[in-house]
Amino acid sequence: MSKTTVEDGGAVSAAPAQSSQSFAPGLYLVPTPIGNLQDITLRAIAVLKAATLVAAEDTRHSRILLDHLGIRAPKLMSLYDQVEERKAGTIIEEVRQGGVVALISDAGSPLINDPGYKLVSLCLQSHIAVIPLPGPCALITALEAAALPTDAFTFKGFFPVKEQELRACVAEVAERPETAVFYESPRRVLKTCEILAELLPGRQICLCRELTKSFESFYRMSSEELPDFLRADPKRTLGEFVVVIAGASHSAGGVEPEIKEALAMLLKTTPLKAAVAALSLCSKARPNELYALALTLKQSAGKES
């Protein structure tokens, strides 16, 4: 049985009827702590206790959390990218039999750079109720603390691993006005910050380290300052990172339209570095700006071909 709710805009939607003892059958998207175990919500705990099946990204990792909460799920299933579609049928059948399925990831909100999108889509196609719970999310936590605009932002998950792809990704960020958010690993964070300094000179960045954990840190500075700051203390590169990058300011500086057009023409017949070097000699545009723009133009041309 479901109850009717009225949202702020006046639209009417159906939501599963719930009490402290029972939950309606469905797939519940349950956020888990990104570090501090106290960040789990009372509702998330109630759903996990009521679940007839818990689908987890890594059952070994999730078992630690469930044990901490004193919860013994009747069934615990692994659900990672490679098996998501194959196991969706089992979850759908569980709900059809009256079950309550809780989907959790290793940390944070399901589907946000974690498995779950395919499962949610297949459940909705099968008319299975999907109930999202609000809760911890590294992306949102970092945005709140970065002291950068939050009215518009782009989230791309982890930075690309290969350097050429990383450079192309950063070059694309260089042209966009909104705040950009990425995840990064401790193994690659210094190299990534070196490329940010090269391609995004003067850009404000907040490097969020070990969010909600004992060594939580926020490094707010310009892109050029970051590499030396990280090298000064190797401990600063330990842990998981969220990188928040200020958007491009087109009100000052930037590459003039005529120079951009000339660069696009040169790239058709001239190697990228040579084209950038030539235009930097006969224009006021900075070489780093031209290089970032050239990478973006090459990437766009590749997509069109």
C-alpha positions as CSV (number, residue, x, y, z in Angstrom):
1,M,0.0,0.0,0.0
2,S,1.3,3.5,-0.8
3,K,0.5,6.9,0.5
4,T,0.1,10.1,-1.5
5,T,2.4,13.1,-1.0
6,V,2.2,16.6,-2.4
7,E,5.5,18.2,-3.4
8,D,6.3,21.9,-3.2
9,G,5.3,22.5,-6.8
10,G,1.9,21.0,-6.2
11,A,2.6,17.8,-8.2
12,V,1.2,14.6,-6.7
13,S,3.4,11.5,-6.4
14,A,3.1,8.1,-4.7
15,A,5.6,7.1,-2.0
16,P,5.8,3.8,-0.2
17,A,4.0,3.7,3.1
18,Q,6.4,3.2,5.9
19,S,6.5,2.8,9.6
20,S,9.2,2.3,12.2
21,Q,8.6,-1.5,11.9
22,S,8.0,-2.1,8.2
23,F,8.9,-0.8,4.7
24,A,7.0,-1.3,1.5
25,P,8.6,-3.7,-1.0
26,G,11.0,-1.9,-3.3
27,L,14.6,-1.0,-4.1
28,Y,16.0,1.4,-1.5
29,L,19.1,3.4,-2.4
30,V,20.9,3.8,0.9
31,P,23.9,6.1,1.3
32,T,26.6,4.9,3.7
33,P,29.3,7.0,5.5
34,I,32.3,8.2,3.4
35,G,34.5,8.0,6.5
36,N,32.9,8.9,9.8
37,L,30.5,6.1,10.7
38,Q,28.4,8.5,12.7
39,D,27.2,10.1,9.5
40,I,24.7,7.3,8.6
41,T,21.1,8.4,9.0
42,L,18.5,6.9,11.3
43,R,16.4,6.1,8.2
44,A,19.3,4.4,6.5
45,I,19.8,2.2,9.6
46,A,16.0,1.4,9.7
47,V,16.0,0.3,6.0
48,L,19.1,-1.9,6.5
49,K,17.5,-3.6,9.5
50,A,14.3,-4.2,7.5
51,A,16.0,-5.4,4.3
52,T,15.5,-8.9,3.1
53,L,18.4,-8.5,0.8
54,V,21.4,-6.1,0.8
55,A,23.1,-5.5,-2.5
56,A,26.6,-4.2,-1.9
57,E,29.5,-3.1,-4.1
58,D,31.9,-5.1,-2.0
59,T,30.3,-7.4,0.6
60,R,33.6,-7.6,2.6
61,H,33.6,-3.9,3.0
62,S,29.9,-3.6,3.7
63,R,30.0,-6.4,6.3
64,I,32.2,-4.2,8.4
65,L,29.6,-1.5,8.4
66,L,26.7,-3.9,9.1
67,D,28.5,-5.5,12.0
68,H,29.3,-2.1,13.4
69,L,25.5,-1.3,13.3
70,G,24.6,-4.7,14.7
71,I,22.8,-5.7,11.6
72,R,22.7,-9.2,10.2
73,A,21.2,-9.0,6.8
74,P,19.2,-12.2,5.8
75,K,21.0,-12.1,2.4
76,L,24.1,-10.1,1.3
77,M,24.8,-10.0,-2.5
78,S,27.7,-8.5,-4.3
79,L,26.8,-6.0,-7.0
80,Y,29.6,-4.4,-8.9
81,D,29.7,-3.1,-12.5
82,Q,30.5,-6.3,-14.3
83,V,27.6,-8.3,-12.7
84,E,25.0,-5.5,-12.3
85,E,22.8,-6.4,-15.3
86,R,23.0,-10.2,-14.7
87,K,22.0,-9.9,-11.0
88,A,19.2,-7.3,-11.6
89,G,16.7,-10.1,-12.2
90,T,17.3,-11.7,-8.8
91,I,16.7,-8.3,-7.1
92,I,13.6,-7.6,-9.1
93,E,12.2,-11.1,-8.2
94,E,13.0,-10.4,-4.5
95,V,10.9,-7.2,-4.6
96,R,8.1,-9.0,-6.4
97,Q,8.0,-11.5,-3.6
98,G,7.5,-8.7,-1.1
99,G,11.1,-8.1,-0.3
100,V,12.9,-4.9,0.7
101,V,16.2,-4.6,-1.1
102,A,18.8,-2.1,0.1
103,L,21.5,-1.0,-2.4
104,I,24.7,0.3,-0.9
105,S,28.1,1.2,-2.2
106,D,31.5,1.1,-0.4
107,A,31.0,4.7,0.7
108,G,28.6,7.5,-0.1
109,S,25.5,7.6,-2.2
110,P,24.9,4.7,-4.6
111,L,25.2,5.5,-8.4
112,I,27.4,8.6,-7.8
113,N,30.6,7.2,-9.4
114,D,29.4,3.8,-8.1
115,P,27.3,0.9,-9.5
116,G,23.5,1.1,-9.6
117,Y,22.4,3.0,-12.7
118,K,21.7,-0.1,-14.7
119,L,19.9,-1.7,-11.8
120,V,17.7,1.3,-11.2
121,S,16.8,1.5,-14.9
122,L,15.9,-2.1,-15.1
123,C,13.8,-1.9,-11.9
124,L,11.8,1.0,-13.2
125,Q,11.3,-0.8,-16.5
126,S,9.8,-3.7,-14.5
127,H,7.6,-1.3,-12.5
128,I,9.6,-1.9,-9.3
129,A,9.5,1.0,-6.8
130,V,12.8,2.8,-6.4
131,I,13.2,4.8,-3.2
132,P,16.3,7.1,-2.8
133,L,17.5,8.1,0.6
134,P,19.5,11.3,1.1
135,G,22.8,11.0,2.9
136,P,26.6,11.2,2.7
137,C,28.2,12.1,-0.7
138,A,31.9,13.2,-1.1
139,L,31.0,15.3,-4.1
140,I,28.5,17.5,-2.2
141,T,30.6,17.6,1.0
142,A,33.6,18.9,-1.0
143,L,31.5,21.5,-2.8
144,E,30.1,22.8,0.5
145,A,33.6,23.4,1.9
146,A,35.5,24.5,-1.2
147,A,34.4,28.2,-1.0
148,L,33.8,28.2,-4.8
149,P,30.6,28.9,-6.6
150,T,28.0,26.1,-6.3
151,D,25.2,27.5,-8.4
152,A,26.5,25.5,-11.4
153,F,29.0,22.7,-11.4
154,T,30.3,19.8,-13.4
155,F,31.1,16.4,-11.9
156,K,33.2,13.9,-14.0
157,G,34.1,11.2,-11.5
158,F,37.8,10.3,-11.4
159,F,40.3,12.1,-13.6
160,P,41.5,10.0,-16.6
161,V,44.6,7.8,-15.9
162,K,46.4,8.3,-19.2
163,E,48.3,11.6,-19.4
164,Q,47.1,12.4,-22.9
165,E,43.4,11.9,-21.9
166,L,44.0,13.8,-18.6
167,R,45.4,16.8,-20.5
168,A,42.4,16.8,-22.9
169,C,40.1,16.6,-19.9
170,V,41.8,19.6,-18.1
171,A,41.8,21.5,-21.4
172,E,38.1,21.1,-21.6
173,V,37.7,22.3,-18.0
174,A,39.8,25.4,-18.9
175,E,37.0,26.7,-21.2
176,R,34.0,26.0,-19.0
177,P,32.6,28.7,-16.6
178,E,31.2,26.4,-13.9
179,T,33.0,24.9,-11.0
180,A,34.4,21.4,-11.8
181,V,34.7,18.5,-9.4
182,F,36.8,15.4,-9.8
183,Y,37.9,12.5,-7.6
184,E,41.5,11.5,-7.5
185,S,43.7,8.8,-5.9
186,P,46.7,9.4,-3.7
187,R,48.9,7.7,-6.3
188,R,48.1,10.2,-9.0
189,V,47.2,13.4,-7.2
190,L,50.6,15.1,-7.5
191,K,51.0,14.5,-11.2
192,T,47.4,15.7,-11.7
193,C,48.1,18.9,-9.8
194,E,51.2,19.5,-11.9
195,I,49.1,19.3,-15.0
196,L,46.5,21.6,-13.5
197,A,49.2,24.1,-12.7
198,E,50.4,24.0,-16.3
199,L,47.1,24.2,-18.1
200,L,45.0,26.2,-15.6
201,P,47.4,29.0,-14.5
202,G,45.9,31.2,-11.8
203,R,42.9,29.0,-11.2
204,Q,41.7,28.7,-7.7
205,I,41.5,25.1,-6.5
206,C,40.4,23.3,-3.3
207,L,41.9,20.0,-2.7
208,C,39.8,18.1,-0.2
209,R,41.6,15.2,1.5
210,E,40.2,12.3,3.6
211,L,36.7,13.9,3.9
212,T,35.0,13.2,7.3
213,K,38.0,11.1,8.5
214,S,40.6,11.8,11.2
215,F,43.0,13.5,8.8
216,E,40.4,15.6,6.9
217,S,42.2,18.5,5.3
218,F,41.3,21.3,2.8
219,Y,44.0,22.8,0.7
220,R,42.7,26.1,-0.9
221,M,45.2,27.9,-3.2
222,S,46.0,28.7,-6.8
223,S,46.9,25.9,-9.2
224,E,50.6,27.0,-9.4
225,E,51.0,26.7,-5.6
226,L,49.6,23.2,-5.3
227,P,52.5,21.0,-6.6
228,D,55.2,22.5,-4.4
229,F,52.8,22.5,-1.4
230,L,52.2,18.8,-1.9
231,R,55.9,18.0,-2.4
232,A,56.8,19.9,0.8
233,D,55.2,17.1,2.9
234,P,54.6,13.6,1.4
235,K,51.8,13.1,4.0
236,R,49.7,15.6,2.2
237,T,49.3,13.2,-0.7
238,L,48.0,10.3,1.4
239,G,44.3,9.4,1.4
240,E,41.4,9.9,-1.0
241,F,40.9,13.3,-2.7
242,V,38.1,15.4,-4.2
243,V,39.5,18.2,-6.4
244,V,37.3,21.3,-6.8
245,I,38.3,23.7,-9.5
246,A,37.0,27.2,-10.1
247,G,35.4,27.9,-13.4
248,A,36.9,30.0,-16.1
249,S,36.4,33.8,-15.9
250,H,35.8,35.1,-19.4
251,S,35.3,38.6,-18.2
252,A,39.1,39.2,-18.3
253,G,41.8,37.8,-20.5
254,G,41.1,34.7,-22.5
255,V,41.9,34.0,-26.2
256,E,40.5,36.5,-28.7
257,P,38.1,35.0,-31.3
258,E,40.5,35.8,-34.2
259,I,43.3,34.0,-32.5
260,K,41.1,31.0,-31.7
261,E,40.1,30.9,-35.4
262,A,43.7,31.1,-36.5
263,L,44.7,28.3,-34.1
264,A,42.0,26.1,-35.5
265,M,43.2,26.6,-39.0
266,L,46.9,26.0,-38.1
267,L,46.0,22.8,-36.3
268,K,44.8,21.3,-39.6
269,T,48.3,21.4,-41.1
270,T,50.7,22.1,-38.2
271,P,51.7,20.0,-35.1
272,L,50.0,21.3,-31.9
273,K,53.1,22.6,-30.1
274,A,54.4,24.4,-33.2
275,A,51.0,26.0,-33.8
276,V,50.9,27.2,-30.2
277,A,54.4,28.5,-30.3
278,A,53.8,30.5,-33.5
279,L,50.6,32.1,-32.2
280,S,52.1,33.0,-28.8
281,L,54.8,35.1,-30.7
282,C,52.3,37.2,-32.6
283,S,49.5,37.5,-30.0
284,K,48.9,38.6,-26.4
285,A,47.5,35.2,-25.5
286,R,49.5,33.2,-22.9
287,P,51.1,29.9,-24.2
288,N,49.3,27.9,-21.5
289,E,45.9,29.3,-22.6
290,L,46.7,28.6,-26.2
291,Y,47.9,25.1,-25.4
292,A,44.7,24.3,-23.4
293,L,42.6,25.7,-26.2
294,A,44.5,23.7,-28.8
295,L,43.8,20.5,-26.9
296,T,40.1,21.3,-26.8
297,L,40.0,22.1,-30.5
298,K,41.9,18.8,-31.4
299,Q,39.5,16.9,-29.2
300,S,36.4,18.5,-30.9
301,A,37.8,17.9,-34.3
302,G,38.3,14.2,-33.4
303,K,34.7,13.8,-32.4
304,E,33.5,15.4,-35.6
305,S,35.6,13.2,-37.9
